[in-house]
Amino acid sequence: MTRSGLKAGRPQGRITRGTTNINRLRRVDRAMAADPRIRAALDVERPLAVDLGYGGRPNTAVEMALRLRRAVPSLELVGLEIDPARLVEPREGVRFALGGFELAGLHPNLVRAFNVLRQYDESEVRAAWAQMQEALAPGGLIVEGTCDEIGRRCCWILLDATGPQELTLSWSPAYTQHPSELAARLPKALIHHNVAGEAIHELLTCADRCWDRAASHETYGPRDRWRYARAMMLDSGIRVTIPRGRRVDNMLSVPWELVSPN
């Protein structure tokens, strides 16, 4: 047994750089806490979430627990790391354990795997997804993605047990001139497909075009300008999800089939 109380086993995956920063994953945390699908997945007697690959410091796992518990107070969170040297004692109601894509024998309702697969080959992505999907509790979800070093630009894929369901791009409007600047932070399953003829390239091109056409709304601020640009995308026939309420971040969410690689 490990000191976290979980059974010891052989973690599946490779040790990655493990770089992290405080508040780096705030955008994905906020989005998860507000997502009704994730809230529904955690609406069980003993909701369990896993932060897979929390890196060299446990901050992002603790922050994830803090933000999700505002919506799900009874949430239990376990941070998993494949590098034994990164394990720490429990803190602020979060346990830490050795584990990889097999999820250390846990069956969580939610898994966040951020900046993990970015350091793998694209050919390895589906197998990693499958391992995590197999370990999910019934109705469980996976949020797998990538962000920049300080979390100003984030991209992630929402998966359930059957496969990827949605792609989301989220960014600080103050530090991004065009939506296509997020291309460098696309998840591994998409990052090499941002070329002419691929669906993700067409989406980003359309987002840039609508953003430029919405320039007259800049006087009301970049968030209002983006809301108008996103509505233009919807009017053009792209099934863009319009989130409820006002958001701190600019967000673009579309069904996976609209961006799935050829």
C-alpha positions in Angstrom: 0.0 0.0 0.0 1.2 3.6 -0.6 1.0 6.3 2.0 -2.1 7.6 0.2 -3.9 4.4 1.1 -4.0 3.2 -2.5 -2.7 -0.1 -3.8 0.8 0.1 -5.2 1.1 -0.9 -8.8 3.1 -0.2 -12.0 2.1 3.2 -13.3 1.4 3.4 -17.0 3.2 6.2 -18.9 6.4 8.1 -18.9 7.9 10.7 -16.6 7.5 14.1 -18.2 9.0 17.5 -17.4 6.5 18.3 -14.7 6.7 22.0 -15.0 3.8 23.9 -13.4 2.9 27.3 -12.0 0.4 28.5 -9.4 -3.0 29.2 -11.0 -1.8 27.8 -14.4 -5.0 25.8 -14.8 -7.5 28.3 -13.5 -9.3 28.6 -16.8 -10.0 24.9 -17.1 -10.9 24.7 -13.4 -13.5 27.5 -13.8 -14.9 25.9 -16.9 -15.2 22.5 -15.3 -16.9 23.9 -12.2 -19.5 25.6 -14.4 -20.1 22.8 -16.9 -23.5 21.1 -16.2 -22.2 17.8 -17.7 -19.3 17.7 -15.2 -21.6 18.6 -12.3 -23.9 15.8 -13.4 -21.0 13.3 -13.5 -20.1 14.4 -10.0 -23.6 14.2 -8.7 -23.1 10.9 -6.9 -22.9 9.7 -3.3 -19.1 9.9 -3.1 -17.8 12.0 -6.0 -14.2 11.3 -6.9 -11.9 13.4 -9.2 -8.3 12.7 -10.3 -5.7 15.2 -11.3 -3.4 13.1 -13.5 0.2 14.3 -13.8 0.1 17.3 -11.4 3.8 17.8 -11.9 6.7 19.0 -9.8 4.4 20.8 -7.3 0.9 19.9 -6.0 -0.5 23.4 -6.3 -2.7 22.8 -9.3 -4.3 19.7 -7.8 -5.1 21.6 -4.6 -6.5 24.5 -6.7 -8.7 22.1 -8.7 -10.2 20.7 -5.5 -10.8 24.2 -4.1 -12.6 25.4 -7.3 -14.7 22.2 -7.9 -15.7 22.0 -4.2 -17.5 25.3 -4.6 -19.9 23.4 -6.9 -19.5 19.9 -5.3 -18.6 20.3 -1.6 -18.3 16.6 -0.9 -15.7 16.1 -3.7 -12.7 13.8 -3.0 -9.7 14.6 -5.1 -6.5 12.5 -5.7 -3.5 13.8 -7.4 -1.5 11.2 -9.4 2.1 11.4 -10.5 4.2 8.8 -12.3 7.4 10.2 -10.7 7.8 8.9 -7.1 10.0 11.8 -6.2 7.1 14.2 -6.7 4.8 12.6 -4.2 3.8 14.6 -1.2 1.8 14.2 2.0 -1.9 14.9 1.9 -2.8 18.6 2.1 -6.0 20.6 2.2 -8.1 17.5 1.7 -6.2 16.2 -1.3 -4.4 12.9 -1.4 -1.4 12.2 -3.6 -0.3 8.8 -5.0 1.8 7.1 -7.6 -0.1 6.5 -10.8 -0.4 6.9 -14.6 -3.0 6.3 -17.2 -4.3 3.3 -15.4 -5.4 5.8 -12.6 -3.9 3.7 -9.8 -6.8 1.4 -9.7 -9.3 4.2 -9.0 -12.6 4.6 -10.7 -13.1 8.4 -10.8 -16.1 10.4 -11.9 -13.8 13.0 -13.4 -10.2 13.0 -14.6 -8.2 16.1 -15.6 -5.1 15.2 -17.6 -3.4 18.5 -18.5 0.0 19.0 -20.2 0.6 15.2 -20.0 0.1 13.9 -23.5 1.7 17.0 -25.1 5.0 15.2 -24.5 3.9 12.0 -26.2 3.6 11.1 -29.8 0.3 11.5 -31.5 0.2 7.8 -32.2 0.1 7.1 -28.4 -2.9 9.3 -27.7 -5.7 6.9 -28.4 -4.1 4.2 -26.2 -3.7 6.6 -23.3 -7.3 7.8 -23.7 -8.5 4.1 -23.7 -6.7 3.3 -20.5 -8.3 6.3 -18.7 -11.7 5.6 -20.2 -11.6 2.0 -19.0 -11.0 3.1 -15.4 -13.8 5.7 -15.3 -16.8 5.2 -13.1 -20.1 4.9 -15.0 -21.0 8.3 -16.4 -17.4 9.6 -15.8 -15.7 12.2 -17.9 -12.1 13.1 -18.9 -10.8 16.6 -19.6 -7.5 16.2 -21.5 -5.6 19.2 -22.8 -2.8 21.7 -22.9 -2.1 25.3 -21.9 0.8 27.8 -22.0 3.2 28.2 -19.1 1.1 30.7 -17.1 -2.4 29.5 -18.3 -3.4 32.4 -20.5 -4.3 30.1 -23.4 -5.9 26.7 -22.8 -7.3 24.0 -25.1 -8.9 20.8 -24.0 -11.0 17.8 -25.2 -13.9 16.5 -23.2 -14.2 12.7 -23.4 -16.7 10.1 -22.0 -16.4 6.4 -22.1 -17.3 6.3 -25.8 -14.7 8.8 -27.0 -14.1 12.5 -27.5 -17.2 14.7 -27.4 -16.1 18.4 -27.5 -13.1 20.7 -28.1 -12.8 23.9 -26.1 -10.4 26.8 -26.5 -10.2 29.3 -23.7 -8.0 32.4 -23.5 -7.4 35.7 -21.8 -8.7 38.4 -24.2 -6.1 40.8 -23.0 -3.2 38.8 -24.3 -4.4 37.2 -27.5 -5.0 39.1 -30.8 -6.6 36.3 -32.7 -8.2 32.9 -31.8 -5.7 31.1 -34.1 -2.9 32.0 -31.7 -4.1 29.1 -29.6 -3.0 26.7 -32.3 0.3 26.1 -30.5 -1.6 24.9 -27.5 -3.9 22.5 -29.2 -4.1 19.0 -27.6 -1.8 16.4 -29.1 -4.6 14.8 -31.0 -5.0 18.0 -33.0 -1.9 20.0 -32.9 -0.3 18.5 -36.0 -3.5 18.8 -38.0 -3.6 22.6 -38.2 -3.0 22.6 -41.9 -5.1 23.5 -44.9 -7.7 20.9 -45.6 -8.1 19.8 -42.0 -11.2 20.7 -39.9 -9.3 22.3 -37.1 -7.6 24.7 -39.5 -10.9 25.6 -41.0 -12.4 26.3 -37.6 -9.5 28.6 -36.5 -9.6 30.4 -39.9 -13.3 31.0 -39.5 -12.8 32.2 -35.9 -10.2 34.7 -37.0 -12.4 35.9 -39.8 -15.4 36.5 -37.6 -13.1 38.2 -35.0 -11.9 40.6 -37.6 -15.4 41.3 -38.8 -16.4 42.1 -35.2 -13.8 44.8 -34.9 -16.5 47.5 -34.5 -17.5 46.0 -31.1 -14.0 46.4 -29.7 -15.1 49.7 -28.1 -17.1 47.6 -25.7 -14.2 45.4 -24.8 -12.7 42.2 -26.2 -15.2 40.0 -24.4 -18.1 41.7 -26.0 -16.3 41.6 -29.3 -15.8 37.9 -29.0 -19.4 37.2 -28.1 -20.4 38.9 -31.3 -17.8 37.0 -33.3 -18.9 33.7 -31.8 -22.5 34.5 -32.7 -21.4 35.2 -36.2 -19.8 31.7 -36.3 -23.1 30.2 -35.1 -25.0 32.1 -37.8 -22.6 30.8 -40.4 -23.6 27.2 -39.6 -20.9 26.2 -37.2 -22.3 24.5 -34.1 -20.6 26.7 -31.5 -21.7 26.3 -27.9 -22.9 29.5 -26.4 -22.1 29.4 -22.6 -24.6 30.8 -20.1 -23.8 34.0 -18.3 -20.9 36.3 -18.5 -17.4 34.8 -18.6 -14.0 36.1 -17.5 -12.5 34.2 -20.4 -13.1 34.1 -24.1 -14.2 30.6 -25.0 -14.9 28.6 -28.1 -16.5 25.1 -27.8 -17.5 22.9 -30.7 -18.6 19.2 -31.1 -15.6 16.9 -31.7 -16.9 15.8 -35.0 -16.4 19.3 -36.4 -12.6 19.1 -35.7 -11.9 15.4 -35.8 -8.7 14.8 -38.0 -9.3 13.5 -41.5 
